[in-house]
Amino acid sequence: MADGSEKESAKEKSSEKPVIPRTATEIQKRKLEKLMKDPDKTVTVPDRPKQWKPSDPPEFIRFVMGSSAGAGSGEFHVYRATRRREYNRVGFIEKMTEQYELDESYHKKLEENKTQAEERTAKKRAKRQRKKQKKLGSKRKKDEKKEEDGDDDEKQVSGSDNDEDENDEDEEPHFVVGGQ
């Protein structure tokens, strides 16, 4: 029986005609089908292409030639290619320098914005603290006045309960959207 199943699979393989994908969708479909035939097989994902970098300039140039009339007929093309490579290399260096300067200015601006935000936050925090101290100071003055006036003990007890409730409200955390 094993021989029969092998013959059937061989017939299926031979009966299948190679299908030529005509669109990108069909190509993608074929690739996915191939992957799904053996799901245990590891798949390698290629790395992103790295940034283009020009070749380093030659250490020593033996044949220095120019575009003058004394050079041979093929030498001008060699000169032109060398000049083009050098211009590309210099352009790349200038571009990288400009990119570096832009990055530096961006990071410097971020630091400035951060320090300004911290200064504003500190200023507003100090203002809130002063306001809170002023509010607590005025409450204490009111309490002292009540004690001096000699109000009934019941009123003093109820007044102290109110102060505790207000202090509890002050101790509750306050949330600010976007705050830390």
C-alpha positions in Angstrom: 0.0 0.0 0.0 2.9 2.3 0.7 4.0 1.9 -2.9 0.5 2.9 -4.1 0.5 6.2 -2.2 4.0 7.0 -3.4 2.9 6.5 -7.0 -0.2 8.7 -6.5 1.9 11.6 -5.0 4.4 11.2 -7.9 1.4 11.3 -10.4 0.1 14.5 -8.7 3.5 16.2 -8.9 3.9 15.3 -12.6 0.4 16.2 -13.4 0.8 19.7 -11.9 1.9 22.1 -14.5 4.2 24.9 -13.4 2.0 28.0 -13.0 3.7 31.3 -14.0 2.5 34.1 -11.7 1.3 37.1 -13.7 0.7 39.7 -11.0 2.3 40.7 -7.7 -0.6 39.2 -5.9 0.0 35.8 -7.4 3.7 36.0 -6.6 2.8 36.8 -3.0 0.2 34.0 -2.9 2.9 31.5 -4.1 5.3 32.6 -1.5 2.7 32.2 1.3 1.7 28.8 0.1 5.4 27.7 0.1 5.8 29.0 3.6 2.7 27.3 4.9 3.7 23.9 3.5 6.3 23.6 6.2 5.4 25.8 9.2 8.2 24.5 11.3 10.8 25.8 9.0 12.6 28.9 10.1 12.1 32.0 8.0 14.9 34.5 7.6 13.9 38.1 7.3 16.6 40.2 5.6 17.9 43.3 7.4 17.1 46.7 6.1 19.5 48.1 3.5 22.1 50.3 5.1 22.7 53.8 4.1 24.8 54.3 1.0 28.4 55.3 1.8 31.0 56.3 -0.8 34.2 54.3 -1.1 37.2 55.8 0.6 39.6 57.8 -1.5 42.6 55.9 -2.8 45.7 56.0 -0.7 48.1 56.7 -3.5 47.4 57.7 -7.1 50.1 56.6 -9.5 48.8 58.0 -12.7 47.8 61.5 -12.3 46.1 62.7 -15.4 43.8 65.5 -16.4 41.6 66.4 -19.3 44.4 68.0 -21.2 45.1 67.2 -24.9 48.3 65.3 -23.9 46.4 62.4 -22.3 45.4 59.4 -24.2 41.9 58.9 -25.7 40.7 56.6 -22.9 42.3 58.5 -20.1 39.7 61.3 -20.1 37.0 58.8 -19.2 39.1 57.5 -16.3 39.7 61.0 -15.1 36.0 61.9 -15.4 35.0 58.8 -13.4 37.5 59.6 -10.7 36.3 63.2 -10.5 32.7 62.0 -10.2 33.5 59.7 -7.4 35.3 62.4 -5.5 32.5 64.8 -5.9 30.0 62.2 -4.7 32.3 61.6 -1.7 32.6 65.3 -0.8 28.8 65.7 -1.3 28.2 62.8 1.1 30.5 64.3 3.7 28.8 67.7 3.5 25.4 66.1 3.7 26.4 64.1 6.8 27.8 67.2 8.4 24.6 69.1 7.8 22.5 66.2 9.2 24.8 66.1 12.3 24.3 69.9 12.8 20.6 69.6 12.4 20.5 66.8 15.0 22.6 68.8 17.4 20.3 71.9 17.1 17.2 69.7 17.5 18.6 68.1 20.7 19.7 71.5 22.0 16.2 72.9 21.4 14.6 69.9 23.2 16.8 70.6 26.2 15.9 74.3 26.2 12.2 73.5 26.0 12.6 71.0 28.9 14.3 73.5 31.1 11.7 76.2 30.3 8.9 73.8 31.1 10.6 72.9 34.4 11.0 76.6 35.3 7.3 77.3 34.5 6.3 74.3 36.6 8.4 75.4 39.5 7.0 78.9 39.3 3.4 77.6 39.3 4.2 75.2 42.1 5.6 78.0 44.2 2.5 80.1 43.5 0.2 77.2 44.5 2.2 76.7 47.7 2.0 80.4 48.6 -1.8 80.4 48.0 -2.2 77.3 50.1 -0.1 78.8 53.0 -2.1 82.0 52.8 -5.4 80.1 52.9 -4.1 78.0 55.9 -2.9 81.2 57.6 -6.3 82.9 57.2 -8.0 79.8 58.7 -5.7 79.9 61.7 -6.5 83.6 62.2 -10.2 82.9 62.1 -9.8 80.1 64.7 -7.8 82.3 67.0 -10.4 85.0 66.8 -13.2 82.5 67.7 -11.2 81.4 70.7 -10.6 84.9 71.8 -14.3 85.8 71.5 -15.1 83.1 74.0 -17.9 81.4 72.0 -19.6 78.4 73.4 -17.6 75.2 73.7 -20.0 73.5 71.3 -19.3 76.0 68.5 -15.6 75.6 69.0 -15.9 71.8 68.7 -18.0 72.0 65.6 -15.6 74.6 64.2 -12.6 72.3 64.7 -14.5 69.5 63.0 -15.0 71.7 60.0 -11.3 72.6 59.9 -10.3 68.9 60.0 -12.7 68.2 57.1 -11.2 71.1 55.1 -7.7 69.8 55.8 -8.7 66.4 54.6 -9.9 68.0 51.3 -6.5 69.7 51.0 -4.6 66.5 51.4 -6.5 64.7 48.6 -4.4 64.3 45.5 -5.2 66.6 42.6 -4.8 65.2 39.1 -3.8 67.3 36.1 -4.2 66.0 32.6 -0.8 65.5 31.1 0.9 66.1 34.4 3.4 63.8 36.1 
